[in-house]
Amino acid sequence: MSHKVWNVGLIGLGSIGDYHMSQLSKISNTRVVAVCDVNTQAVEQTGNRLNLPPSKRYTDFRAIIEDPEVDFVISGVSNKYHADILKHAIHCHKPIFSEKPFTRTVEEADELISLYESNPVPCMIGFSYRYRPCFQFVKQLLEQKTLGQIRHIAAHYLQEENAPMFNKEFTWRFSKEMAGSGILADIGSHMIDAARFFVGEFNQVSGLMSTFIDSRIDLRTGEAAKVDVDDFAGFQGVLDGGVMGTFYTHKNAIGMGNQFQVTLFGDLGTVRISVEKPNEVHLTLREGDDRELTEKVIYLDGKPMRVMLQDFVDSLTEPQSSIFPAILDGYRNQQVLQAILDSAEDGVTRRL
């Protein structure tokens, strides 16, 4: 293991930036040496907290990426800027961890992947749930063929924060121009990644989408602003090996905090996980000659598991781990998102 200390540049100082800083504080061979945000007040506050010199407080993402003292950057910004930041990092050959989704559109994704192929750079896309202990354990079960042949994967991802009673204000996530799509890109992209992680590629999809609340108050103007993205996304798919997939997501689910559940149905058994209980795996099998039903909850507390940003830092000097969500995972995810959007628009199943 290298003893090098990696200098990190942080782009985007909202709540996701705080999350990344707390994660970095657990990784002994990293230090945040520069920060960047279009919000100068956030730059000053974070810069003061970290005792950064004025020269390391940026408002232009290009400048922090070009800083020769920054070894890699972490980007947590609104979807509109993902492609530009990734593009500049590739151009400058600067390793980058970028939040999901990969881009807003498949056109942006196509351009990025061809740039990357001609000038590859270490890049991780933030599909963080791969790093939950329950996800890593299920991945092992599948590799060991514990469930037999997989026939069906089902996932739902539900939260309550956008329900009418909460009067959620208009933010960039409700704008197609800023986000590309609504709930689909926001948390639906995690369901797509989970399916690819556990099963393989999508071969075809059929989507349905809806906008429950078509205007919200923009606090900057006090006026109602039009919501032009989806509040609900449901889709079915066929994945590698003929595995069927069913998925739905929305943030109109009263009582749901962060309920992301995945169930895999195999010929020998069923496994169910929920990110709200990341150290639990519910496993149901029929075993032995008499096909006796056994149901057990496996508790994973204390088991060593890979940590996402640590995995990224390790990849700078070692081969990538088997669960590393690389740039191609971001690209494939974007292709599936686009196919769902297209299918929902015209009612035609899309092949990938």
Salt bridges, closest charged atoms under 4 A:
ASP18 OD1 - ARG49 NH2 3.88
GLU44 OE1 - ARG57 NH1 3.00
ASP60 OD1 - ARG62 NH1 3.54
GLU66 OE2 - HIS88 NE2 2.76
ASP67 OD2 - LYS56 NZ 2.69
GLU69 OE1 - LYS56 NZ 2.91
ASP71 OD2 - LYS4 NZ 3.63
ASP84 OD1 - LYS87 NZ 3.89
GLU99 OE2 - HIS20 NE2 2.88
GLU108 OE2 - ARG104 NH2 2.67
GLU111 OE2 - LYS87 NZ 3.36
GLU161 OE2 - LYS168 NZ 2.88
GLU161 OE2 - LYS251 NZ 3.47
GLU177 OE2 - LYS80 NZ 2.81
GLU177 OE1 - ARG104 NH1 3.86
ASP186 OD1 - ARG173 NH1 3.46
ASP186 OD2 - LYS251 NZ 2.81
ASP193 OD2 - ARG130 NE 2.80
GLU201 OE1 - ARG196 NE 2.88
GLU201 OE2 - ARG332 NE 3.68
ASP218 OD2 - ARG220 NH2 3.11
ASP267 OD1 - ARG151 NE 2.78
GLU280 OE1 - HIS282 NE2 3.28
ASP311 OD1 - ARG306 NH2 2.72
ASP329 OD1 - ARG130 NH2 3.33
ASP329 OD1 - ARG196 NH1 3.01
ASP346 OD2 - ARG350 NH2 2.67
